[in-house]
Amino acid sequence: MLPAERRAIGVIAAIAMFRMFGLFALLPVLAVYAAQLDGATPLLIGLAVGGYGLTQALLQVPFGACSDRVGRIPVIVFGLLLFAAGSVLAAESTAIWGVIAGRLLQGAGAVSATLTALLADASREQIRTRSMAVLGISIGSSFLLALIFGPVIAAAGGVRSLFWMAAALALLAGLMLFLLPRKLGRTRRSVRLPLTAAMRGPLLQLDLFVFLLHTMLTATFVALPFVLSERLGIELASHWYIYVGALLLSLVGTVPLIISDERRGKRGTLLIAVTLLMAGQLSLFLPGGNQWLVLLALAVFFAGFNFLEAALPARLSILADGELRGASLGLFSSCQFSGAFAGGLLGGLLLTDGDAGRVFLACALLAGLWLLVLGLSAQRTKALETT
């Protein structure tokens, strides 16, 4: 990498890390917190957890298209300000609907695709994969750190302190934009927005996959905190032991998958990863159990999840036409956050009578649907090769 590329990629990765930490830190504790608010019901709890995904999904493509016209930096600044405002609103709310409104406003700062487009602007094509890997590592690191410190900070200062921290980190991320090279973010005027070209079959398949992946993740974190607190009797401040232990143990499965996966990806690695998702969810569905069995089940789930979280966008960036990468990434991000919203609703609906097992069983069925799609796709590919 050239010095200017290293500088730009490092800053963009740090901005993404700060922004996502504010979202991830709430994931393991928000459901328990929301249950104590005025007017809370299981469905509204799920909406509070996954509601940000709705506005993220709706606005990723418009924000990305706007950044093609006015530049990446103004759009990112506006999105970070919206995120900070939503965090403050949620922090000051004492009723479930106020927190939901704050989460929706957080999601309105939909700049994930714009940040990715800015990263593409900052890097030459020959180092694009490496730069995307740096971004993925930064987001993965924020996920790990959030699972460690989110429950600890919530136990010490309350969940409201996490919302205030998210607002502060969003503002800090905005200030970091001044560290970027001056010419970066200036884009040529887009003549057209060829969304139809971003909807080719292989790209839409990846969009479906990331939707299913984040539906499962969010639904899991609607139900899982109640399992740890109520079934296993683990205090909220100690939940991070389970999460971090599972993430570290999951590397036993994730690293071999990454090593064996070729640049354009082997279908076999996808099959293995999705099978791990299903196995983890089925293990969580089993009644009874103890914290070690839950930790092992989570580790199996995270092994598949961590690989897919990196592999799916990498495949899309390779398959998408260079001129349409922004539109393709915008649609991909919309599907990702649509999955988060759907997962919140699914988890809330199925948790209505307090039965977390139904949530995990539904997630296992979604993984089974995913395997079916992969199998049908493989058969179609073989049929085309033989004709």
N, C-alpha and C positions, 0 to 999 in steps of 0.2 A: 504494500500500500504506500502511496505517496503521503508525505506529511500532512497535507491538507485533507486527504481522505481519512487518515487516522483520526485527526482532530474532529472532523465532522461526524464520522461514524461513532466515535466515543461519546460525543455530546448527545447525539440523537438516541443512542442506546440508554444513556443516563436519564434522559427525559422520559422515555418509555418506561424505564424501571421505576422512577418516582411515581408516575401516573398510575401504573398498574399496582404498585404496592398499596396505594390508597384503596383500591378496589379489593385486592386479594386479602388484605388484613381483616376486612369485614366478613369475608366468606365463612370462616369457621365459628363466628360468634353471633352473627346478626340474627339468625333464627331464634336463638334463646333470648336475646335482648328484645326482639320484636314481640315475642309471646307475652311480655310483661306490659306492653303499651296499651293505652285505652283503645277499645274497639278491636283488639286483635282477634282474628280467627285463623285457622290453619291456612285457608286460601289467601288471606291478606298477608300472612307471614311469608308465604311463597312469593307473593307479588313484591314484597319488600326486598327479598333476597335477589330475585331475578329481574325486577322491573327495569333496572338500568339497561338491560339487554334490548328492550323494546325500542327505546329512543336511539340507542346505538345502531340498531339494525336499520331503522328508518332513515338515519342521517349520514351514514358512512358514505354512500354514493353521492348525495348532494354536496357534502363537504369536500369530497375528493374532486368532484367536478368544479366546484368553486375555486379550489386551490389551483386548478389548471388555468384559471382566468386571472385571479388576483394575486396569485403567489401562495406558496406553502406557509410562509411564516405568519401572515395575518390570520389565516384560517386556524393555525395551531394555537395562536394567542387567544383568539376568540373561544375556541373549544376548551382551553384550560381555564379560562375565566368562568365559563358555564359550569365546568366540573367543580370549581372551588365554590361557586354560589350554591350549587346543589348540596355540597357537603355541609355548608353552614346551615342551610335550611333543615337538613336532616338532624344536625346536631342540636338545633334549638327546638325541635318538635317533641312533644310529649304524647302524641297520638299516632296511631299506626298510619293514618292517611297522610300526616305530615312527613313521616319518614319515606313513605312511598313517593310522595311528590318530590322530595329531595333526591331520591334514587333516580327518578325519571329525569330530573334536571342534571344530575351527574352524567347520566348516559347521553344527554344532549350534546355534551362535549365530545363528539364522535370524531376523533382525529387519528384513530389507529391507522386507517388506510393512508391518510395524508402523511403521517410520519414515515410509513413504509415507502411512499412515493418520494419523500424528501431524501430518504436513505438511498434510493435508486438514483436520484439526481446527483448525489454526492459521490457515487462510486462508479468506476469504469466497469464495463460488462465483464471483463476477465476476473474481477474480484467481487462480483455481485453476490455469488453464493457465499463467499467468506463473510461479506458484510452482513448478509441476512443471518448467518450463523451467530455473529456477534449480537445482533438484535435479539435473536431467540434465546441466547444464553442470558442476556440481561433480564428478559421477562421471566425466564425460568428461575433465575436467582431471586427475583422479587417475590415469586410465588413461594419459594422455600423460606425466605426471610419473613414473609408475611405470616405463614403458618406457625413460625416460631414465636414471633413477637406480637402478633395480633391478639391471641388469648392472654398473653402476659400483660400487655398494655391495657386491655379491656378490664382485666381483673384489678389492676392498680388504679386506673383513672376512669373506668366506665367505658362503655361502648361509644358514648358521645365524644370521648377524647380521640377515638379513631377517626371520627368524621372531621374533627378539627385538624387532626394531623394530615388527613387527606387534602384538606383545603390548603394547608401550608405547603405541602409538597407540590401541589399543582402550581402555586405561585412561584415556588423555587424553580420548577421546571420551566416556567415562562421566562424567568430571568436568565436561565442557562442558554436561551436562544441567542443572547448577545455574544456568546462564545463561538458561534458558527462563523465560518468564512463569509465575508460580506456579500459575495456574489451568489451564494447558495440561496435557493428559494425563489429566485427570479425565473419564472417560467414563461415560455412563449404562449401566446393566446391559442386556446384550443379551437379548432375549426368545427369539430363535431364531437359528439359523445357516442361512440359506436358500441353501445351496450350489447347489441345483439351478437357482436363478435365475441363478447365475453361469456356467451351462453352456449358455447359448443358442448357437446355431450361429455367429453372427458373433464371439462372444467366444472360443469354442473354436478357431475358425480362427486368431485372433491368438495363442492359447496354443500352437498347433502351430507357428506361424511363429517365435515366440521360442525354442521348443525347437530348431528346425532351425538358427537363427542361432547359438546358443551351442554347439550340437554342432559346427558348423563351426569356430567360433573356437577352442575348446579342442583339438580334434583337430589344427588347424593348428599350435598352439603346443606340441604333443607332438613333432611332426616337424620344425618349422622350425629350432629351435636346432641340431639335428644337421646340417641342410643348411648353415647358416651356418658351423658349426665345422668339419665334416668335408669337405664338398664344396667350400666356398669358402675355407676356411682362415682365417676371421675369428675373432680371439680373443674370448672371452666378454665382456671389458670393452668391446669395440668394437661389440657387437651393437646397442647403442642408436642408433648412427648410422643403421643400416638402418631401425629401427623409427620413429624420429622423422622421418627423411627421408620415409618412406612416409606417415606420418600427416599431415605438412604438405602433401605433394603431393596427398594424397587430398582436401584441401579444395576443390581445383579441381572435383571431382565432387560433393562433399557439399553445399557451399553452394548451388549452383544447384538441387539437388533440394529443399532446405529452402525456398528462396524460391518455387519453383513449386508447392509442396505447399499445398493449401488446408487450412483448419482441420479439415475432416472427411476430408481426404485424397483424392487422386486415385489411382485404381487404376494409372494409367500410371506414377506415380513409384515405386510398389512394384515394378512390372515392371522398370523400369530398374535399380533398386537391386539386385534379385535377379540380374538379368543381369550386373551388375558383380561380384557375389559369384562367379558361375560363371566369368566370364572370368578373374578373378584366380586362382582355383584351377586352372583349366586351364593358365594360364601358369606357375604353380609346378610343375605336373606335368611340363612339358616337360623332357627330360633336358638335362644340360649347363648352359649359361648362365653368367652372371657376376653379380656383386653388383648391377650396374645393372639387369639384367633382373629379378632378384628384388625389388629395390626398387620397380620399376615395377609388377610383379605385385601386391605387397603394397599399393601405393597404390590400385590399382583395387579390390582386395578391401575395404580400409578405407573407400573412398568409399561403397560400398554399405552396409557394416556400420555406420558412424557414423550414417548417415541412418536406418537401420532401428532402431537402438538407441534413438533419440529418437522415431521415428514410431510404433512399435508400442504403447508404453505410452500415448502421447498419444491414439491411436485408441481404446484400451481405456477410458481415463478418460472419453471422450466417449460411447461406446456403453453403458457400464455404468450401471445404475440408481444414482442417488445413494445410496440406502439400502443398496445391496449393493456399494458400491465396495470396501470392505475385503475382502469375500469374493472379489470378482473379482480384485483385485490380489494376494491371497494365492495364488490358483490360478495366475495369470499368473507370479508369482515362482517358484512350485514348478516350473512347466514350464521356466522359464528355467534354473534350477539343475539340473533333470533333464537338460537339454541339455548342461550343462557336464560332468556325470557321464558321460553317454553318449559325449560327445566324447573324454573321457579314455580310456574303454575302447576306443572305435573306433580312436583313434590308436595305443594300445598293441598292440592285436591286429594291425593292419595293418603295424606297424613291426617285427614279430617278426623278420624277416630283414634288417632295416636298410634296406628300400626305402621311403623317404619319399614317393616318387611315388605309391604306392598310396593313401596317406592323402589326398593332394591330389585324386586322381581320385575317391575316394569322396565327398569334400566337394563336388566339382563335380556329381556325380550327385545329391546331396541338394538342391543348388540347382536342378537340373533338375526334381526332384520338386516343389519349391516352385513353380516356374513352371507346372507342370502343374496344381497345385491352383488357382493364380490364374486360369488359363485356364478351367478347369471352372467355377469360381465366377462368372466373368464371363458365361459362356454361360447359367448358371442364372439370373443376374440379368436378362439380356436376355429370357429365356423368360418370366419372371414379369411383366416389364413389358409384354409383348405380349399377355398373357392377360387 
